[in-house]
Amino acid sequence: MNIDKKTQKYDRQLRLWQASGQLALETSKVCLINGTATGCEILKDLILPGIGSFTVVDGERVDGSDAGINFFLDADKIGSSRAQAVTELLQELNEDVKGYHFVEDPVVLIENQPEYFLQFTIVIATELHEKFLLKLAEILWNAKVPLIVVRSIGFIGYFRIVVPEHTVVETHPENVVDLRIDTPFPAIEKYAKNLDFDSLDDTDHAHIPYVIILLKYLDQWKREHDGNLPKTYSEKKEYQSIIARGKRTIDEENFGEALTNAWKACTPNKITREIQEILNDPACENITTKSSSFWIIARAIRDFVTNEGQGLLPLAGSVPDMKSDTTGYITLQTIYRQKAKEDAAAVRARVNDILISIGRTTDFIREEEIDSFCKHAAYIKVIRYRSLQEEYISDPKKSEINRWIQDPQENIIYYVLIRAIDRFYESHQRYPDAATFFNGDNSEEAASEESTTEFKELKTNIQSMLEEWKITNSPEHLDDFIHEMCRAGGSELPNIAALMGGLVSQEAIKLITHQYIPINNTIIFDGVKSTSSTYVL
């Protein structure tokens, strides 16, 4: 069998996010602000799986520290444009990916030409400080362009996802099986009723799919119990006993599977609270020309549930592997797939009606997208993030930060430190530097960091922020944490940069493909303890 070059090249990742995810990657445009070591590691891990294009926005020139820590720079690039230098080397990783550079200070661009960033699928900002980060975040937030804020300082890594809303259809749960044993649809119910177990020989009896066994004996149970499912523990055990009595020989594996899965027959099939909240969401109720395909299909699904679905979501149509002969299994598969196709067709008809009602053409949403939504309807996800303005200005999560900061196992102290050194940077246009504490010698006076002006200023910034957040108890060993942050001097370490590259690129791929569930919303990694913490800030 001939396999095209693209499939051969991306075979392993196609197994993860399929052709639809790969297409999303290949049509994406990624912007990296500042070609730092961490930024380049992130881009590396996006270029290799095949994003469409990337642009590095950076006005800096390569210096010795860049060449020392950035894998994509070396000594002969010192003095040249950092944006151009890293772009040239990154582009060598994948000939299918287009690379561009813009030699401009990102701060100047944010101030004078903010609309430049709206052309991208996603923006990743490294080494961008609070004042201009907030401006960029607001611009992208209003345009619904995802922003990932990344900082790597010494052994500490931090990143934050900023986007008003992120929707996911293919969340990739362990399975998407929905057998409808408690509420069988007519075709499967008819098949189970018409199969006469007693007339089968021992070989055929040992190959009845367990789904049919469960349906057959549940029908018998319902007829004897006013149409009710087994509810109590004793009733469920009695139902299992009925199944067990149907075995002809002790080694009939299909009946063993039926007994193992009997709980599926006893569990009422209903829409989960989380999915119901999505279907009741105002975005699902108020469909307009600005509504995304996600919410249009969700509305069609909701209308399907109320009508054709009789209170249930569209059938996924997947059948798990089970003990059965080929004929029996294929027959079962066909029945479930046919029902799934019928449900998807009903949803597609409703989607088309909605599109026409809002003045859009019916080809606005592809059939494949609707079919995928129907298959995964029980597992869809909506994440609404907080803006940076909310986090930084209007509504800092004071009580949560207070609780986290008292726990020595949490990494939230580094969030406070990053915010504090940004305030320091705002005043001095540089990071607090370890060299100012030690003055190049080992004297007792030089080693006394508490006596230095910069140490005191940084500590004052921290205490001021904690007071603003109504946090009265300082964390334990605060001076040690300040010392560690100052010792880093705002520098990156190659190993932390590489690790952050893997973490951030993974989340970026989730955002681009709308597959798998991204974090909400902040991760802080402590390379000293090798621990990471996730926070909703």
N, C-alpha and C positions, 0 to 999 in steps of 0.2 A: 504494500500500500504506500503510495506517495504522500508525503507530508510536506506542506509548504514550509518555506524557510522561517517564516514568522512563528509558526506553531512550534517548530523545532527549537527556535531561539528562546521562546518564552514558555516552553512546555510546563515547567514546574509551577509558575505563577498562574498560568491559565487554569490550573487545577484549583487554585484558591479563589479567583474572582471571575473566572469564565471569560468568554469573549466580550460580554457587555462591560465588564470592569476594565478589560484591556483597552477597549475602544475609548472609554472615558479617560484613561491615562494618556492615550496617544493623541487625544484632542485637547489636552490640558496645557495651560500656559502658566508656568511657575515663576514668580519673582522672588529673588533673594536680595534682601537689603543687607549690604556689607559682606564682602567675601572673606569672612573670618574662617578660622580652622573649623569651628563648629558648623558654620553655614555651608562650607564646602563638603563636609561629611554628610550633611543632610542632602545636598544636591546629588552627591555621588549615589546615595541610596534611592534617589528618585530617577536619576538618569539611567541606571542599569536596568530597571524594569520597563523603561520606555515611555517616559512622559513625552508630550509633543514638543515642547520647547522650554527653555529657561532663560531668564535675563538676570544678570548680576548688576545691581545698582550700587556703586561704590566710588567715592571720590578720593580714596586714600592711595598713597604710593607704598609699594612693598618696602618694608624695612627688615632689619636683621631678626627681630622677634617673629615676624611673619614667617620668614624662611625657616626659622628654627622649629616652629610648632605646626605649620600647615603642610600637610603631605603634598598638596598641589602647588607648592611654591618651593623654589630653591634659590641659592645665593645669586645666580646669574640674573634673577628677576628683580633684585633689589634696585629700587629707584624707578621701576616701571609702574604702570597703572595696575593696581591690584585687581580691579574688575576685569581687565583684559587678560591678565596673566592667568588667573584661575579659570576663566572661561575657556581659554585655549586648551588647557590641560584637561578640564572636565569634559570637554566635547569629544575628546579622544576615547572616552569610555563607551560610547554608543553612537555609531554613525547614523542611526535613525533619528536621533534627537538633535534639534537645532539649538545652538547656543548663541546668546547675544550679551553684550555688555553695554552699560551706560556709565561713562566716567563723569559722575556728578555726585556731589555731596547729597545724600538722601534728605538731610535736613532742609537744604535749599529747595529740593524738589517738593517736599511736603509743604513748605511755605508758599512757593510760587506756582507750582504746577501739580497740585494734588490729584487732578483727574487722570494723570499719567498712570496711576496704580489701578484704575478701574478696568483696564483691559485684561487683567490677569484672572485666571481661575482661582488662584490662591496666592497670598503674599506671606513670606516668611521673613520676619525681622530679627536680625541679630545685632547686638551691641547698639541698640537704639534706646535712648534715655527717655525718662518719664514725660517731659514736656512735649516732645515731638511725637513720642509714641502715642500719647493720648489724642493728638491731632489726627494722626494717621488712622488710629483705631476708629475714630468717629466717622471719618470719610468712608472707610471700608464697611463699617457697620450699616450706614445708611444705604449703601449700595448692595448690601448682603454678600460682600466678597469675604470669604474666610481669611482670617489673619492668625498666624501662629507666632507668638512672641517667644523668643529663645534667649536665654542668658547662660553663659558658661564661665564661671569665675573660680579658678583654682580647682578644688575637688568638688565644687558644687555645680549642679546643672538644674536649670528651671525652664519650663515652657508652659505656655498658656494658650488655649484655643479661644478665639473671639469670633463669634458669628451669631446673628440673631436666632437662627433656627437651622437645625440640621435634621433631615429626614432620612431614614434608612428602610429600605424594603427587604433587601437580602442581608439579614442580620446573621445568617449562618448558624442557626441553632443546631443541636446535635442531630435532630431529625425533624422532618416536617410531616410526619405520618398522622393522618386523621382518618381512622377506620369507621367512625360513626356506628359503632356496635350498639350503643344505647338508643340511637335514633337512626336506624337504617333507612336509606333512601330506597325507593320502590324497586329498582333493578337488582340491588344486592339482596334485598329482603325476599324478592321472588325467587332468586337463584337458590338461596339457603333453604327456603320452604320446599322447593321442588326437588331438592336432592334427598333421595331416600337412603338413609344410612343403612337400614336393615337389608336392602337389596344388594349392597356392595360386597364383593368378595374381600377376603382379609387384606390382600395387597392394596386394593383401592381404598379400603377403610383406613388403612394406616397412612394414606397420603391425602386425606381430606385436609385442606388448609385450616389452621387453627381459627382463623377468622370465621369460617363457616360453622365450625363446631360451636364457637361462642354464640354466634347468632342463632343457631338451631336451638340450643338449650336455653338461651335467654328468652326466646319466643315461647318456649314451653313454660318457663318460670312466669312470664308476664300473664299468660292465659290462666295460670293458677293463682295469681296474686293481683287481680284487678288492674292489670297493665302496669304495675309498679316495678321498679328496679329493686334488686337486693340492696338494702340500706344498712341494717345493723350488722354487727360482726357475725352473729349466728346465722343471719340470712345469707351472708356472703359465703360462709362455710357450707351452708346447705346447697347453694348454687354450685360450688366447687364439687360437692359430693355427687350431684346429678351428672356433672361432666365426667367425673371419675368412673361412675357406673357405666358410662357409655363405652369405656375401653374394652376391647376384646382380649388383648394380650397386654402383659405388663410392660412390654418394650415398645409400645406405640408412641413414638416421639412427638407426633403431632398433638396427641392428647396431653402430653407433658407440657408442650408449649401453650396449649389452651389453658391449662391450670395455672401456669406461670402468669399468663396475661389476663386472667379472669377479672382482675381489678379494673381493666379497661371497660369491661361491660358494665361494671357497677358504678362507674364514675359518669355523672351526667355531663354531656357535651354542652358547654356554654362558652360564651365570649368572655374573656378575662376582663378584669376591671381596667387594666392599662389600655387594652385595645378599645374598650367601650369609651374611655375618656378621649381617645383620638377621634373616634367616630362622632362624639358629641362636641368636639372642639369647635369654637367659633369659626376657625379657618375652614373647617369641613362644612359648616352650615352656610357660610356666606361666600359662595363661589363667585368670583369676578374674572374679568379678563387678565387680571394680575395674578390669579391663583396659579400655583405650580401644578405640574402634572400629578404630583403626589396627592395633593388635596382634591383634585378633580376625581382621581380614581377612588380615593377614600370616600368621597361623597357617593359615588356610584356603588361602592361596596355597601355603604350604609343603607342606601335605598334597596339594594338587593336583599340585605338581611331582613328588612321590613316586609318585603314582598316575596320574591321567588325563594329566597333562602329560608323562609319560615323561622326566623330567629337565629339562623346559623350562618357562618361565613361560607364563602365558596369552598368547595372541597379541594384539598391540595392534590389529590390523585395519586399520591405515592403509596406503594405497598411494600412493606419490609420483606426481607428474605424469610422464608419459613419452610418447614418440612412439607413437601408436596411434590407430586409428579409434575412434569412440564406442562401437560395439558391443563391441569387444574390451576396451576399458578398463573399461566398466561390468561386463562379465562377470568380469573379474579382480577388480574391487572387490567384487562380490557374493560371490565365493568367499572372499576374505579376511575380509570382514565377517561372513559366516555362521560361519566358524570361530571368530572372536573372540566372537560371541554364544554359541556352544556352550561355549567355555572359561569365559566369564563366568557362564553358567548353572550350570556345574559348581562354580565357586567359590561362587556364591550358595547352592547346596545345602549346601556344607560350612560356610559361615558360619551358616546356620540351624541346622545340627546342633550347632555349637559354642554358639550362643546358648541353645538348649534345654538343653544339658548344664550350663550355668552358671545356669540359672533365669531367663533373660531371654526376652522375647517376640521373635519374629522381625522385628518392625517397629522394633526398637531401632536397626538400621542400615538406611538407605535403599538401595534398589537402585542409584540413581544413584551413590552413594558407592562401592559395590562395583564397578560398571562402570568408574568412573574409576580405581580402584586397579588393576584388571586391565589397563587400557590403559597405565598409567604404571608398571607393576610393575618394569620394568628400571631405573627412574630414581628410585625413592623414596629418601628421606633421613631419617636420624635424627641429631640433634645433641644431645649431652649436655653441658651447660654446667657449669662449676665454680661453686660458691656463693661469695658474697662472704666468708663465714667462712673458706673454704679459702684464698681469695686474700689476705685481710687478716691472718689469724691463724695458722691451722694449717699451711698449706703454700704460702707465697709462692714463686713460680717464680724462685728465686735465681739459678740458673745462666743461665737465659734472660735475665733482667733485666741481669745482669752482661755478657752478650754484646751485648745491644742497646745498653746505655748507653755502650759504648766506640765505637759507630759514630755519627759525627756526622750521618749521613743519617737516623738513626732519631729518632722523636719521643718516645721513652720517658722522657726527662728531664722532660717536662711531667707525666707520671703521678707521678713522684717529687715534683715541686713541688706538685701538687694535694694529695697525701697530707701533705706537710709543712705547707702552709698550713692544712689541717684541724686539725693538731695545734696550730698557733698559735691558731686560732679557739677550740679547746677551752679554751685557757688565758685568752684575752682577750675572747672573745665578739665578736670583730671580725677582719677581715682586716688583715694588715700594710698600712700606708697609705703611699703615696709621699710624702704631705705631711709625714710625720714625718721623712723623710730630707732634705728640702730647706728646710723651715721658711720657705717663701715667699720666699727670696732666692736669689741665684746665687753666694754666697760659696764659696770653696774649702772651708771647713770644712763647710758645709751639703752640698756635693756629695760629700763623702767618706762614701759609704754604709757602707763597711766599718767605720767607727768608731761607727755607731749601734747601739744595743742591739737594736733589732728585727731589723736585718739579721743581726746575729750570732746571734740566737735562731733565725731561720729557717734559717740555714746550719747551725747546730748540729742542728736537727731533721732536716735532710737527711742530714748525716753520720751521725747516730745511726741513721736508717733503713737507710742503706747498710751500716753495721756489722752491724745485725741480720740483714741479708740476706747477710752474708759477702762484701760487695763492698768491696774495699780501694782500688780506683783510682777517684778522683773523675772525673767527666766533664770534658772540656775546657770552658773558659769558663764554669764553674759560676756565678761571680759575675755574669756578664752575664745568665744565665737568671734568677737570683734578682732582679736589678734589674728585668727585664722583668715578672716576675710581681708584684713590689711596685708597679711603676709603674701596673699595671692597677688595683690597689687593690680587687680583687674585683668590679670593674664589668664589665658586658656591653657589647658593641658591636653596633649594629643589623645590620651586614653579617654578622658572625659568627653572630649569633642567627638570621638568616634562612637562612644556609647550614646551620646545625645543624638548623633546623626541617625542611628538605628531607631531610637525611640520616636523622634519627631517625624522621620520619613514614614514610619508605620502609620502614625496618626494622619499625616497628610494624605496618604493613599486612601485611607478610610473616608476622608472628607471628599476627595476627588471622585472616587468610584461610587460613593454612597452605599458601600458594602461594609459589613462588620460594624461594631458599635464603637465610636471614638470615646475618649475619656471626657469627662465633664468635671472641671475644666482646666485644672492646674496639676502638674506633677513637679515635685522637687526631689532631686536625687542627691544623696550624700555619699560621695565617693570614699570618705574616710570609713564610714560604717557599712558601706555597700547596701544602703536601704533607700527605698523610694516611698513617697507618700503622695496620695491624690487628694486634692481639696477642691471644693466648690466655693470659690471666692467671689 
